Amino acid sequence: MKLLHTLLIAAALSISACDYSPKSSLGFRLPDGNAEKGQKIFAQYQCASCHVIPGRDDLKIDSEPEMSVVIGGMTTQVKTYGQLVTSVINPSHRISRYYRSEEYSDDGVSKMRNYNDVMTVSELIDLVTFLQSQYEEMPNY
């Protein structure tokens, strides 16, 4: 009986997690992108002036980065497609606790430039595809 009760609660919670409100992302999916094009877009928009990808010295720029926001590399949890899209189009949505200092944000607003009016949707798709390919999940032992 206790197991049935637990299963019913779990089912109710999972159903309530489905958000059908007008702000829901349910059903949202951009087309597949091209990581090679995304790497070129990373360079074109000079993302390396603030972002560092571990093990990718080929992406560094000639000068010292304005700040060193690490993206990619070994992680316990790979960033989802949606998280990466949101990070590019709304960088203030969620600022990591490691980047809440004045160097990276002003009163909770990311210092990352807004690219929404200069980057095409196709560029965004390719950039996110490239960024997602830069994460490597660490095995859990």
Protein Blocks (a to p, Z undefined) as FASTA:
>chain_A
ZZmmmmmmmmmmmmmmpccbfkbcghiacddddfklmmmmmmmnommmmpccehilmlpc
fbdcfbdcdeehjdfbdcdfklmmmmmmmmmlpacfklmcfklogghiafbdcfklmpcf
klmmmmmmmmmmmpccdddZZ
